[in-house]
Amino acid sequence: MRKALLLLLITICSSFYVYGGKIYETFSPNGNIMIKVTISNGIYYDIFCKGNPLLEQGILQMRIDNQLLGVHPQIKKVNETTVNEWFKPVVPFKFSKIINHYNQLRLDFRGNYSVEFRVYDDGIAYRFITNKKGMVEIDDELFQISLPENSLLHVQQSNSFKTAYEEAYSHLSLQDWNQSSDKYALLPILIETENKYKILISEADLTDYPAMFLTAKGGQNKLSSIFPKVPLGFEEDGSGGVKIVKEGDYHAITKGIRNFPWRYFVIAEEDGQLVENTMTARLSESSSISDSKWICPGVTTWEWWNGATPYGPDVNFVAARNTDTYKYYIDFASNFGINYILLDDGWAEKKQNPYIPNKKLDLQKLIQYGIEKHVGIILWLPWETVENNFDLFKTYSSWGIKGVKIDFMKRSDQWMVNFYERVAAEAAKHKLIVDFHGSFKPAGLEYKYPNVLSYEGVRGMEQMGNCLPNNSLYLPFLRNAVGPMDYTPGAMLSYQPEMYCGNRPNSGSIGTRAYQMALFVLFETGLQIMADNPTLYYREEDCARFMASVPVVTDETISLAAKVGEYVIVAKRKGDRWYIGGITNGNEAERIFEVPLDFLDEGKDYQLISYEDGLNANSQAMHYVKREVQVQKKTMLRIKMARNGGFAAVLKKTRK
């Protein structure tokens, strides 16, 4: 529950007429960020930071039932407030306590609609609010901004709305962007301005509404919104899925009395501020689950990536998706303190039937075995199977299943966005956790339904040799900066890119061993997956135990060093322990950092156990060294990372 400390009606914006319009200037609590809203023949806005113009000529409109909101607007009422509150998210991905401090401008217009702006010390958000009778048809919504000269855009692009958000990042100049009008940019998008500000754009509180995409079709140097239309007809696509064969000429039918999704801008002078930001959490609905004690974020094994083929000396059975193999995974999970095992594609006899396991798997026996070993079971399912068997949540709960991984949605129209929420609500009703795979990016559902622990929506390790550190280095600043991410790390066979030869069942990853270990600290998710083979984890037990021990929920997150796309080092605290994770790209042979440990408690000694790139990691990526030293608050920690390298550490108090 959010706890209000201060809610005052104050004069935080000055208004005056200019050029026939009315202007409102609203500042952030610290006075650095300002939005100038102009009401004339439309609703326009400009964004400034410390007096520097960042984004100009912003336009917002919405067409509802053929009525244009935001065109020749007539103000009825102006309300200016400041809010300073804090709340505790049920699943704290970055901070166990989040401060929500902003100045707000709400403009009510004739025609029963409003626009609400919030200005934070680290960004700006706005949304439409309507108060119309019955159901309404949303024909379109316009989000449009002009980009600063010499901007650089970091963005995923798709040729259609059918996407699982797994495209590699493109890095576009304004000229490149203007030439990409035939492509859709996926949120989030990151703008790097000439004066070195970073602007992260995304959305939050997405419910009963399609996800927003951006295009260059709005004109020279502009970002303009585009939305998937409402699907009206489907056919089988020949691969067991469905394809849309008919669409409406509108993108939503929804309640006339509602808040629409937030469109937000995180503004950062330092790159690490993007990593630390909590904007999605601050703009999303509070938990609708009254009793959330049963929600257990944690770590799970995963047999798909490694082919379900353990081959150690203790394997005296035929490895496959069968009872013996999954019992072996449960034993491994129990031994390493891992919360769950995940049964992926192949556990069921038919993908379309979620109740009958394959003939080699005694699922009820396996569930009972997991209960005895304190290891829960998560089942993989295609989304169509879930939709056609919505009572499976009740059935799985009665069996003792702990969660579901739902796959292959690859859409973000209104119907599919609503599917996500229906799944989250029904799963919560029966106390099941959810991992969305083949999904769009998170946009707040994970706070309204905190049993939603993760989303894929990322080019992760599943892409094998196409998952490169040079791409993954953008994730902490973009994709993971807006919500939890199912990247599936944990590879024990590590390669430099020119040496890569990993394929299932001997799957491997690009990046050093220390890089892989650092991902467990760096990447945020409520359900972290240890993707590799138990045989390799037993063989590399020290590394595996570190990865399994890194908490997925944290009390505090601090960026220690960061440069978008090049390197990032983060410290996270859980209780009185700190974890450090750092990675770098492949552009330099090595990078050396001197990192202060001034976040540690004064007068306390800590044991630092680190896993670092070895001398030969530039060629043999699996070369790492383990180091143990005593450190204090005044210590300067020297970190050296090889190309595509990493650094991972835990700090434990030795003197109370």
N, C-alpha and C positions, 0 to 999 in steps of 0.2 A: 504494500500500500504506500502511496506517495504521501509524504508528510510535509505540509506547507509550513514554512517558517515565516514567510512574508508575502502578503498579497495586497498591494496598495494601488489605489488609483492615483496616478501621478501624471504630470505633464512631461512626457519624454519625447514628444515630437513637436516641432514648430510647424505651423501651417500658414501658408500664404498663397495668394493667387499670382501666377506668372504665365504669360503667354495665353491667357484665357483659361488656364487650368489651375488646379489646387495641388499644392505639393506638401507632402508629409515627410519629415526627416526623422528617422528613428534610429537610435544608437544602441550598440551593445552595452551591457552593464559596465564594462571597463572603458567604454568610449572609443574603442579602436575601429570597430566595424559599424558601418552606417548603410542603411537602405533609404533611398529617396524614391518615394512613390508619387507619381504624377497622375492625377485624375483629370482627364480632359475629354476627348472623344473616345478614349479607351483607358485602360488601366496599364500604366507603364512603370517600370522600376529600373533603378541603377544601383549598383553595389560598389561601395568604397571600403578601403582598409587604410587607416592612418592617412586619410585624405587622398589616397591613390585610387583612381578609377580602375575597377577590376572587370566588371561586366556591365555593359551599357545596353540601353534600348530593349530591356526585357519587356515582353508582352504576355499577358495572360487573358485567356478567353475560354468560354465554354458554351457549346450549343446544346440546349436541352429542349426537346419537343419543339424544335424550330425557333426557339427564343435564344438570342445571342446575349449571353451574360458577359459583361465587360466591354460592351460597345455602347457609347453614349451613356455611361453610368451616371446615376443620380444618387448622391449620398443622402441617406436618412439619418445616420448616426455614426459617431466616431467614438471608439472606446480604446483608451490607452492604459495598459497595466504593466506592472512588473511582477514577476514571480520568482521566488527563490525557495526551492524545495529540494528534498533528497528522497531517494527511494532505493530499495534493495531488490534487484532482479532475482527471480527464483533461481535462475541459472546464470551466475555471474561469469561472463566470458572474459571481461577485462578487469572490472572493479566490483567488489561486493557492495559498495555504496556509491551511488551516482548522484552528483549534484546537477540539478536542473534549474539553471538561473538564466532568465531571459527577460527582455522587454518586448512587449506585444502591442501591436497595432491591429485593431479590428475595424473594418469598414463595412457597415451595413448599407445595402443599396435597395432602391425601389426595384420591385420584381422578385422579392423574397429570396435574396441571396446575399452572401457576405464573402469577404476575403480576409483571411487572418494571416498576419505576418509575425514571425518571431525572430528576434535578433539576439544571438548568443555571442559570447566572447570568441567562439571558434566557428561561427557560421550563421546562416540565415535559412529560414524555411517559410513556405507559404502553402495555403490550401484554400480551396473553395468550400463553402458551407451553403447548403440550400434548405429552404423551408417551404416545400411545395407539397400539395396534397397527392396522396396515392403514389402510384409508380410512375416513373418518368423514363423517357428514352434519351440516352446520352448520345448525341449524334457525333460530337467531336469535342476535343479539348486542345487548346493551343498553349503550349509552353515554348517560348522562343526567346533566345538571347543572342546578342552579337558578341563575337569573340574578339578579344584584344589582338592587336597586330602582333605578328611574330609569335603567336601561341604555338605550343606543341601539345597535341592531343594523344593521350594513351587510352586506347579503346579496343574492345572486341567488336568485330563486325560480322554480320550474317547476311546472307542473300535472301533470307525470308524470315517470317515470324516463327517458323518451325526450327527451334534450336534448343539444345541442352546447355547453352552457355559454356561450351568447351573450346571455343575458338581461341587461338593464340592472340596475344595483344599485338595491335598495330600501333605505330608511333608516327603520327601524321602532322605535317605542317599544315598551315591554313590552305595552301594550294592543293595539297593532297586531299584535305577534307572536302574542299569545294568540288573536287573531281569524283567524290565517292557517293554521289546522290542516289545511286542505284542500290546502296547498301544500307542496312539498318544497324545502328550502333546500339549495343546493349548497355544497360546500366549495371554497375556504376561506370562513369567516365571521368577521367582525370585531365584537367587542363593545367599546363605549366606555362605561366605567363613570362613575358620578357623581363619583368622586374622580380622574377623568381618566386612569386606567390604560387601556391598550388591550390586548385579548386576542385574538390571532389563532388560530383553531382550524382544523386540517387533519389530514391523515394522511400517512404515509410507509411505505416498504417494502411497497407494495401489490402482492401477487403471488398468483395463484391464489385470488382472493377478490374479491367485488364492492366497488365504491366505496361509501362511506358518505354518506348524506344525513341531514338533520336536519329534524325537524318539531316543532310545538307540541302534538302529540297526547298527550305524556306528562303533561300537567297544567299548571296555572297557573304561568306564569313559568319554564317548563322547556324545555331543549333535549333532544330525545330522538332516538335513531338510528332509521333505517329503511333497508332495503337492497333492491335489486332481487332478485327471485327468479330461480332458475335457469331459463332458457328451455328448453323441451322440444319445441316445435313451431313451424315457420315457414311462412309463405306469402308469395308475391309481393305487394307493396303497390300494384302498378299503375304505379309510376314507375321500375321497374327495380331497386328495392330489395326488402327483405324486412320483414315485420312478424312479431312474436311472437304466436302464437295459442294457445299452451299453456305454462303455467309449472308448476314444482314447488312444493311447499309449504315448501321449504327454500331457502336462498340460496347454498349451496356444498356440494360434495362434494370433499374434499381429503385430503391425507396426515394421519394422526393424529399423526405426529411433526413438529412444525413451530413456527415463530414466526409469530404473526399480525401484521397491520399495526399500526404505531404510531398512537396517537391523541395529538396533541400540542397544546400551548398555548404560543404565544409571548407573553410578558408584557413590555410596553413602558411605561416612564414617559414617554419622549420618542418622538414619532411617527417620527422618523428611524430609530429602532432597528428598526422593522418593515422598513424598506427595506434595512437592512444585514444582516438576520438570515440565517442559513444552516442553519436547523433541518432542512429536508428533506435536505440533504446529509449532515448529521451522523447522521441516523437511517436512512439508506439503505445498501444493500449496496455494497461496493466493486466496482470494475469486474471483470466476468467476461471481459473481452477482454484476453488476455495481451499482444498486440502491438497497440497503438492508434495507432502513428505515422501510419497512413494516414488517421485521422479528421481532417478539415480543416473546422473551423467557419469561417464566412465570410459573404459577402454574395452575394445572387443578384438578378437581374432577374426580373420577373414580368409576363407579357403580358396576363393575364386582366383585371386592374383597368383597364388602359388600352386594352383592346380590340384589342391586337396591330396598332395602326395608326400606326406612325411616319409623319410627313408632312413631314419637313424637305426642304430643297432637294436633298439628295443621295439622296432616295428616288425611284428610277427603276424601281420594280417595283410590282405590285399587292400591297398589304399585306393579309396574311391569315395563317392558320396554315400557312405554306408554307416551303419551303427558303430562299427569298430573305429573307423577313422574319426568320426565326430566325438566319440568317447576319448580318443587320444587328444583331440583339441581341448576338450573339457579338462582333462588331466593337466595339460600344459597350462591352460588358463588358471586353474586352481593353484598350481605350483608358483606362478608368477604374480598372483594377486590381481588377475585380470577379471573384469566384471562379467563379460559376456563372450559367447561365441556366435558368429553370424553364419547362417546356412544360406548360401546364395543359390543362384540358378542351378537346378538339378536335384534339389532336395525333394521336390514334388514329382509324382509320376507324370503329371501333365501341368503345364503352366496355367492352364485355364481352370484347374481344380485345386483350390488352396487347402483342401482337407485330406487328401490322400497322398502320403509320401511315396517315394519310389519303393520298389519291392525289397530293396536291400537295406532300407532304413526303418527301424522301429522307433518312431518319433516319441511315442509315449514312454518307452523305456529310456530314451535319451533325456527327455525332460526330467524324469525322476532322478536320473544319474546326476544331472546338472544341479538339481535341488540339493542333493546330498553333498555335492562339492562346492556349493554356494556360487555357482556359475549360471547366469541366465542365458536363455536362447532367444535369438532374434531371427525372424524368417524373412527372406526376400520374396517379393511379389511384383509382377507387372501391374501397372495401374488399372488396366482394363479388368483384370481378374478381381481386383479390390472393388471396383465399381459394380461389377456383376454379382458380387458376393459380400455385400456390406455387413452381413451378420457375422463375418469372420472375426471381427474384433471381440465380440462376446464369446465366441467359441474359443479363440486362442487364449483369452484370459482365463476361461474355465480350465483349459489344459495346463496352464502354468507358463505359457509363453510370455516373455517380457517386452517384446517390441517387434516392429516391422520395418523393413527397408522397402520402399516403394519406388519403382523404376520406370523409366522410358516415357515420362509425360511429354517432354520436349515442346510444350506449348505454354503460353501465358495469357490466353484470352480470358474473358470473364468466367466462362464455364470452368476452365481449368483452375483459375485462381480460387473459385468457390470449392472445387474438388479438394484442394489442399486443406481448406478450412474445415470442410465436412469430415475429412480424414482425421485431422487434428482433434476435433471435438469428439468424434466417436471413439477414437483411441483413448482420449483422456477419460471418457466415461467409463472405460473398462481398464484403466490404469496400464496403458501400453505406451511405450516410448516410440518415436517415429524418426526415421532418417529418410529424407527425400533424395533419391538419386535420379539422374537424368532430368534435372530440375532447373528452374530459373533461380535467380539470386534471392537471398532472404530480403524481406521488406517488412518485418515486424511481427509476423505470425508467431515467431518463436518466443515473443514476450507475452502475447495474448494467450498462447497455448505453449507453455514452457516444456511440455512433453515432446515438442518438436526440437530435437537436439542438434540436428545438422541438415545441411543441404549440400548436394554436390555443386552443380553449376560452376564448374571450374575445370581447367585443363590440369588434371592431377596425374598421379603416378600410374593410373590405369592406362594412360596413353603411352606407356613404355618409353621407347627411344624418342618420342615426340614431346616428352615432358622434360624441358630443358631448364636449368637454373636461370638462364638469361630471360626466360619468360616468368618463371616462378618468383623471381625477385620483385615483380610488380604486385604480387598477390597481397602482401601485408599493407600496401598503400592503396589498393583498389578493392578487389573482391572480398578479402578478409576484413577490410576496414568497414564493411557494411553489415557483416554478420557471420555466423559460424559456417565452417567450410569442411566438406568431406573430401579431403585430398588423398587419403589412404597412404600415409608414409610408412617407413619402417623397413626399407630394403636392406638386406645384408650383403648382397652382391652389388658392389658399387663400381662405376666406370667413369672415366673421363669420356667425353662425347666421341672422340675419334676411335676409342677402343670398344664402344658399346656392342654387345652381342647377346643381351639378355632376352630370352623368350620363355613363356610358360612351358613347362613347369619350373624351369630354372630362370625365373624372372629376375631382372636387375633394373637398376635405376642409374641415371646420370647425376653425378655429384659425389662428393667424398662420403666416407662413413660418418665423419663428424658432421657433415652437412645433413645427412639423414637424421641423425640423433637430435640436431638442433631444431628440426622441424616440429618435434614433439613439444618443445617449449614455445616456439614462435607462432605456429599456426593454431588458430582458435577453432574449437569445435566442442560440442557437448558429448560427442561420441567419437573418440579417437580410435582409429583402426590400425592395428599392427598387422600389416598386409602380408608379411613373409611367412615362410615355412617354419613350423616349430623345430624342425631338425636344425635349421640354421640358427635359430634363437638359442637352442641348447648349446650349440657349438660356440656361439658368441654370447655366452650367458651374461657377462658383465654389461655389455651394451644393451642387451634385451631387458635386463632388470631396470636399468636406468630409464629406458623408454616407457616401460610399463608403470614406473613409479611417478612419472610427471603428471601432476594433477591437471584435469581438463577445466576445472573452475578455479578462479584465482581472486585474491582480494585486492590486488594492485598490479598495475602494468606501467612500466617506465621504459621509454625509448632511450637507449644509451648512445647510439650512433645510427644515422639513417641517411641514405640518399636514394631517391626513387630509382629502382631498376638496377642498382649497383651493389648496395650492401645494406644490411639492417642488423642491429644487435639490440635485443630487448631483455629486460629483467622483469620477472613476475614473482609475486609473493603469494604464498599460501600459508597462512598461519605465521610461524616464525621462520619458515624456510624460504629461501630465494632460489630461483632457477634462472639461468642465463642461456639464451639461444641466439646465435648469430650465423648468418649465411652471406655469401658473396657470389657474384656472377663469374663468368669465365673470361672476362675482358683483360684481367691482369694476372700475372704469374702468382703474385701473392699480395695481400694487404695486411698492414700492421696497425693496430689501434692501441692507444693508451686510454683505458676506460676507468674513470673514478668509481669507487664503491661507496660514495657518500650517502647512498640510500640505506646503508646498514645502520644498526643501532649504535649509538655512541657508547664507547667503553666496553664493547662486547667482542669476543674473539669468535671467528667462524672458521670452520673447515671447508675449504673449497675443493671439490672433486670435479675435475674437468676432463673432457674428451676432446682432443685437439687434432688437427691435421698433422700427420707425420711428415718427416723430411721428404719422403718420396710420393706424397699424395698427388703431386702434379701429374704423375704418370700412373702410379698404382693407387687408385682412389680409395682402396680399402685400408691404406696405411694410416693408423691413428695412434696417438699416445694418450695414456691416462696419467693425470698428474694430481697429486694431493698436496696442498699448501695451507698454511694458516694466514688468514687475512683479517683486516679490520676496516673500519670506516675510512681511515686515512690512506688505505692501500690504493695504488694505481695498478690496475690489472692490465697486463700486456697480452693482447690477443693477436695471434697471427693465423691468417686463413689462406689456404692455397686457392688456386683458381677453382671455381665451382665448389668451394670449400665451406667449412663451418666450424662452429665452436659450441659446445654444450657443457653446462656445469650446474651443480647444485651446491648451495652454501648452507651449512648447518651450524647453529650456535654450539660452541664448545664451552663458553663461559657465560653463565646466566647473569 
